[in-house]
């Protein structure tokens, strides 16, 4: 994953599922919990890490319902 991130200019990186969330957390030094983390510097680019629940999770999965309004606004602003 570090090589992929080094080539990517993504401002927001989304990790779906526990394995992806744990891998990204270990690379970025942030928690693997559900939510928005960062911005963190990865491969020279400041990025937000978004850890939503997996699409098959038996809990709320809509981003606007999972994140707090300020977290949601941070993600939207980063994507502009």
N, C-alpha and C positions, 0 to 999 in steps of 0.2 A: 504494500500500500504506500510506503514512503515514495517510491519511484513514480507512482501514478500522481500523487499529490504534488510532487516536484514539477511535473509537466502541466498541471492544471492551474488555471488562473481563477478558479472558483472562489467566490467571496463567501459562499455558504456551502458547507459540506454536510450532507444528510446521511445519517447512519441508521439503517433499518434493521432491527433485530439485535439481540444481546451480543452476538459475536462481533458484529461490525462496530457496535457502540464501545465494546471493551477494547478492540483494536485501536480505534481512533482515540479513545481516552488515554491509552498508554503512549501513543505517539505524541499527543498534544499536552499531556500532563493535566488533564481535567477529569472530573467525575464522569462515569458512564451512565449516570441517571438520566431519566427523561427530562427534556427541556433544552434550553439554549445555553451554550457555554462559549466564553470568549468575549471579545476577539482574542485569538491566539495567533502567534507567528509560526507558520508552518511553511518550510521551504521558501522563506523570504516573502511570503504573502500573508497579510492579516486576514483571518477568516473567522466566521462564526461556525460553531459546530452545533448542528440541530439533531437531537436524538428523540424522534417521535416514537410512539409505540409501533410495533410491527403491524402491518395491515391485517394480519390474522389474529391479533390480540383480542381478548374478550374484555375490552375496556374502551373507554372513549379514545378515538383515533383522530378526530378532526383537529387539525393544527390550531385553529382559532379557539378550540375548546380545551386543548391540552396545555397551551401556553398562556401565561398571563398577558393582559393587554400590552404592558410595556415590552415583554419578550417578543410578542407578535410584531409590534412596531419596529423593534430592532432588526428583525429578519426582513421585513418589508423594506426598510430603509437601506439595508445592505444590498438588496437585490436591485435597487434603482440605479 
